[in-house]
């Protein structure tokens, strides 16, 4: 986080030095494309409610090449996961900054569904991402008086949000995983979206890099919980090592 460019550089220089140094560490050890890195860090701050830090990071993200459309799509994607309160708080900040930059609002629409198509398109997207068998089991396992929630997941979460343009599906899934990890208290959903990320082509190495980059934003407990979920879903197979007598035999 570029805290050195804020007033904290004068009031809390030691903390700024520690935070910025750690950000350099994680980028060295788990490098990500600067644009993707900036986008995902924003997602982490949205979920934690870090509005002041979000404002600072937003400037950095736009400088790194995150477009206004991508920025808005991240915030729209956040709504079904973090709720309106945190999403709207950061949306207001984003709109103020974009207006200061003379970006005309509203931006071009990115919706691809209608009221009539959102349920079918959403269910198809949900099955693509989560897996058809998993979705069918969710419907089959839900009590009769909770079936409407399953329909909401399909039509609203996946139909209204995942089908939008502006961000491709693999990027949306990374954003969703970051939102859930940063939110905390969503360990079953984190594990489910680790699987979903693998389904859409984000491999273990990518997820390790993303979670490493998230560490300075959300702290150790939530990051370690997410890494545990990753290891449970896709454990790293140890490389074979030579036996104790291998050197003598050679």
C-alpha positions as CSV (number, residue, x, y, z in Angstrom):
1,X,0.0,0.0,0.0
2,X,1.6,3.4,-1.0
3,X,1.3,4.9,2.5
4,X,4.4,6.9,2.0
5,X,2.3,9.2,-0.2
6,X,-0.2,10.0,2.6
7,X,-0.2,12.1,5.8
8,X,0.8,9.0,7.7
9,X,4.3,9.4,6.3
10,X,4.7,12.4,8.7
11,X,2.7,11.1,11.7
12,X,3.6,7.4,11.6
13,X,6.8,7.0,9.6
14,X,7.9,3.8,11.3
15,X,4.6,2.0,10.5
16,X,4.7,3.3,6.9
17,X,8.2,1.9,6.5
18,X,7.2,-1.5,7.9
19,X,4.0,-1.7,5.8
20,X,5.6,-0.6,2.5
21,X,8.6,-2.9,3.1
22,X,6.3,-5.9,3.6
23,X,4.4,-5.1,0.4
24,X,7.7,-5.2,-1.4
25,X,8.5,-8.6,0.2
26,X,5.2,-10.2,-1.0
27,X,5.5,-8.8,-4.5
28,X,9.1,-10.2,-4.7
29,X,8.1,-13.7,-3.4
30,X,4.7,-13.9,-5.1
31,X,4.7,-11.6,-8.0
32,X,1.4,-10.7,-9.8
33,X,0.7,-8.4,-12.7
34,X,0.5,-4.9,-11.2
35,X,-3.0,-4.4,-12.6
36,X,-4.3,-7.7,-11.2
37,X,-2.5,-7.1,-7.9
38,X,-4.1,-3.7,-7.5
39,X,-7.5,-4.9,-8.4
40,X,-7.4,-7.7,-5.8
41,X,-6.0,-5.5,-3.1
42,X,-9.0,-3.2,-3.6
43,X,-11.3,-6.2,-3.2
44,X,-9.7,-7.0,0.1
45,X,-10.2,-3.5,1.3
46,X,-13.8,-3.4,0.2
47,X,-14.5,-6.6,2.2
48,X,-12.7,-5.4,5.4
49,X,-14.4,-2.0,5.3
50,X,-11.1,-0.2,5.0
51,X,-12.5,2.9,3.4
52,X,-9.6,5.2,4.1
53,X,-7.0,2.7,2.9
54,X,-9.3,2.0,-0.1
55,X,-9.2,5.6,-1.1
56,X,-5.4,5.6,-1.1
57,X,-5.1,2.3,-2.9
58,X,-7.7,3.4,-5.5
59,X,-5.3,6.0,-6.8
60,X,-2.6,3.4,-7.1
61,X,-4.9,1.0,-8.9
62,X,-5.9,3.5,-11.6
63,X,-2.2,4.4,-12.1
64,X,-1.5,0.7,-12.5
65,X,-4.0,0.4,-15.4
66,X,-7.2,-0.7,-13.7
67,X,-10.0,0.9,-15.8
68,X,-13.1,2.6,-14.5
69,X,-15.2,-0.2,-15.8
70,X,-13.1,-2.9,-14.0
71,X,-13.2,-0.8,-10.9
72,X,-17.0,-0.6,-11.0
73,X,-17.4,-4.3,-11.8
74,X,-15.3,-5.2,-8.8
75,X,-17.6,-3.2,-6.6
76,X,-20.8,-4.6,-8.2
77,X,-19.3,-8.1,-7.8
78,X,-18.8,-7.4,-4.1
79,X,-22.5,-6.7,-3.4
80,X,-23.8,-10.3,-3.0
81,X,-20.8,-11.2,-0.8
82,X,-20.1,-8.3,1.5
83,X,-23.5,-6.7,1.4
84,X,-24.7,-3.2,0.5
85,X,-23.2,-1.4,3.4
86,X,-19.5,-1.9,2.6
87,X,-20.0,-2.0,-1.1
88,X,-21.9,1.3,-1.2
89,X,-19.4,3.0,1.1
90,X,-16.5,2.3,-1.3
91,X,-18.7,2.9,-4.4
92,X,-19.3,6.5,-3.2
93,X,-15.5,6.9,-2.8
94,X,-14.9,5.6,-6.3
95,X,-17.5,7.8,-7.9
96,X,-16.1,10.9,-6.2
97,X,-12.6,10.1,-7.5
98,X,-13.8,9.2,-11.0
99,X,-15.8,12.5,-11.1
100,X,-12.6,14.4,-10.0
101,X,-10.9,12.8,-13.1
102,X,-13.8,13.9,-15.4
103,X,-14.9,10.4,-16.0
104,X,-18.5,10.5,-17.3
105,X,-20.9,8.6,-15.2
106,X,-22.7,6.3,-15.5
107,X,-20.3,4.1,-17.4
108,X,-21.4,2.0,-20.3
109,X,-23.7,-0.8,-19.1
110,X,-22.2,-4.3,-18.7
111,X,-25.4,-6.3,-18.1
112,X,-26.0,-9.2,-20.4
113,X,-29.3,-10.6,-18.9
114,X,-32.9,-9.5,-18.6
115,X,-35.5,-10.2,-16.0
116,X,-36.6,-13.1,-18.2
117,X,-33.1,-14.6,-18.9
118,X,-31.3,-14.0,-15.6
119,X,-32.4,-17.2,-13.9
120,X,-31.5,-19.5,-16.8
121,X,-28.3,-17.8,-17.7
122,X,-27.4,-17.6,-14.0
123,X,-27.9,-21.3,-13.4
124,X,-25.8,-22.1,-16.4
125,X,-23.0,-19.8,-15.2
126,X,-23.3,-21.3,-11.7
127,X,-22.9,-24.8,-13.0
128,X,-20.0,-23.8,-15.1
129,X,-18.2,-22.3,-12.2
130,X,-19.2,-24.4,-9.2
131,X,-20.0,-27.6,-11.0
132,X,-23.3,-29.1,-12.2
133,X,-23.3,-31.9,-9.6
134,X,-22.6,-29.5,-6.8
135,X,-25.4,-27.1,-7.8
136,X,-27.9,-30.0,-8.2
137,X,-26.9,-31.2,-4.8
138,X,-27.4,-27.8,-3.3
139,X,-31.0,-27.6,-4.7
140,X,-31.7,-31.2,-3.7
141,X,-30.4,-30.7,-0.1
142,X,-32.2,-27.4,0.6
143,X,-35.4,-27.7,2.7
144,X,-38.6,-26.8,0.9
145,X,-39.0,-23.5,2.7
146,X,-35.4,-22.5,1.7
147,X,-35.6,-23.3,-2.0
148,X,-36.1,-19.6,-2.8
149,X,-32.6,-18.9,-1.5
150,X,-31.1,-21.4,-4.0
151,X,-33.0,-19.6,-6.7
152,X,-31.6,-16.3,-5.6
153,X,-28.1,-17.7,-5.7
154,X,-28.6,-18.7,-9.3
155,X,-30.6,-15.7,-10.6
156,X,-29.1,-12.9,-8.5
157,X,-25.5,-13.9,-7.5
158,X,-24.6,-15.6,-10.7
159,X,-27.2,-14.3,-13.1
160,X,-27.1,-10.6,-12.3
161,X,-23.4,-10.4,-11.4
162,X,-21.3,-13.2,-12.9
163,X,-22.7,-12.8,-16.4
164,X,-21.7,-9.1,-16.6
165,X,-19.0,-7.8,-18.9
166,X,-16.0,-5.8,-17.9
167,X,-14.2,-8.6,-16.1
168,X,-13.7,-12.1,-17.4
169,X,-15.0,-15.1,-15.3
170,X,-11.5,-16.2,-14.0
171,X,-10.9,-12.7,-12.7
172,X,-14.3,-12.5,-11.2
173,X,-13.6,-15.7,-9.4
174,X,-10.3,-14.4,-8.0
175,X,-12.2,-11.3,-6.8
176,X,-14.8,-13.4,-5.2
177,X,-12.2,-15.5,-3.4
178,X,-10.5,-12.4,-2.1
179,X,-13.8,-10.9,-0.9
180,X,-14.6,-14.1,1.0
181,X,-11.2,-14.4,2.6
182,X,-11.1,-10.8,3.6
183,X,-14.6,-10.9,5.0
184,X,-13.8,-13.6,7.5
185,X,-16.1,-16.1,9.0
186,X,-16.8,-17.7,5.6
187,X,-14.5,-20.7,5.6
188,X,-16.9,-23.1,3.9
189,X,-17.5,-20.6,1.1
190,X,-13.7,-20.0,0.8
191,X,-13.2,-23.7,0.2
192,X,-16.0,-23.8,-2.3
193,X,-14.5,-20.9,-4.2
194,X,-11.0,-22.4,-4.2
195,X,-12.6,-25.3,-6.1
196,X,-14.5,-22.8,-8.3
197,X,-11.2,-21.0,-9.1
198,X,-9.6,-24.3,-10.1
199,X,-12.7,-25.1,-12.3
200,X,-12.2,-21.8,-14.3
201,X,-8.5,-22.2,-14.8
202,X,-6.9,-20.4,-11.8
203,X,-4.3,-23.0,-10.7
204,X,-2.7,-23.5,-7.2
205,X,0.3,-21.3,-8.0
206,X,-2.0,-18.4,-8.9
207,X,-4.0,-18.8,-5.8
208,X,-0.9,-19.0,-3.5
209,X,0.3,-15.8,-5.1
210,X,-3.1,-14.1,-4.6
211,X,-3.3,-15.1,-1.0
212,X,0.3,-14.0,-0.3
213,X,-0.5,-10.6,-1.8
214,X,-3.6,-10.4,0.3
215,X,-1.7,-10.9,3.6
216,X,-0.7,-7.3,4.2
217,X,-4.3,-6.2,3.5
218,X,-6.2,-8.7,5.7
219,X,-3.6,-10.0,8.2
220,X,-2.3,-13.4,9.1
221,X,-5.4,-15.2,10.6
222,X,-7.6,-14.9,7.6
223,X,-4.8,-15.6,5.2
224,X,-3.7,-18.7,7.0
225,X,-7.2,-20.0,7.2
226,X,-7.5,-19.5,3.4
227,X,-4.2,-21.3,2.8
228,X,-5.4,-24.2,4.9
229,X,-8.5,-24.4,2.7
230,X,-6.3,-24.3,-0.4
231,X,-4.2,-27.1,1.0
232,X,-7.2,-29.2,1.8
233,X,-8.7,-28.8,-1.7
234,X,-5.5,-29.0,-3.7
235,X,-2.5,-30.2,-1.7
236,X,1.0,-29.7,-3.1
237,X,2.5,-33.1,-3.8
238,X,5.9,-33.3,-2.2
239,X,8.7,-33.8,-4.7
240,X,10.5,-37.2,-4.5
241,X,13.7,-37.0,-2.6
242,X,16.7,-39.4,-2.8
243,X,17.0,-42.0,-0.1
244,X,19.8,-41.8,2.5
245,X,22.0,-44.2,0.6
246,X,21.5,-42.6,-2.8
247,X,24.8,-40.7,-2.8
248,X,26.7,-43.7,-1.8
249,X,25.0,-45.8,-4.5
250,X,25.8,-43.3,-7.2
